[in-house]
C-alpha cells in the first residue's frame, strides 16, 4: 500500500473537508488518523464503521480493520 493510494482512498471516502482536517497512516491493518481538533475527532470516531466499509470498497476487504483517531 503506497501512501499515495491511501491518501487518494481517504480523500474519496471522507470528502475534502475532512481530508483537509486530517492526516492518515496505515500501520498493519490499523488506520491511524490525526485530527486537527476534538470536534473532527468525535465525528470520525462516530463514523468509523461507515468509513471502514467505504475504504474496503476501494482498498479491499481486510486492508483496514481498525481506525485509531487522535488529535494532532
ZIDA-V480900 format. One record per residue. N is the residue number from 1. PHI is phi in whole degrees, -180 to 180 (999 if undefined). Layout:
# ZIDA-V480900
N | PHI
N | PHI
This chain:
# ZIDA-V480900
1 | 999
2 | -84
3 | -59
4 | -67
5 | -65
6 | -63
7 | -62
8 | -63
9 | -61
10 | -62
11 | -61
12 | -65
13 | -71
14 | -102
15 | 90
16 | -67
17 | -66
18 | -70
19 | -58
20 | -67
21 | -92
22 | -140
23 | -136
24 | -132
25 | -149
26 | -97
27 | -123
28 | 67
29 | -110
30 | -106
31 | -91
32 | -97
33 | -115
34 | -103
35 | -97
36 | -67
37 | -152
38 | -65
39 | -67
40 | -66
41 | -59
42 | -61
43 | -61
44 | -67
45 | -64
46 | -67
47 | -98
48 | -56
49 | -64
50 | -64
51 | -62
52 | -60
53 | -61
54 | -67
55 | -64
56 | -62
57 | -65
58 | -90
59 | -106
60 | 109
61 | -63
62 | 84
63 | -67
64 | -115
65 | -103
66 | -148
67 | -129
68 | -114
69 | -107
70 | -132
71 | -82
72 | -68
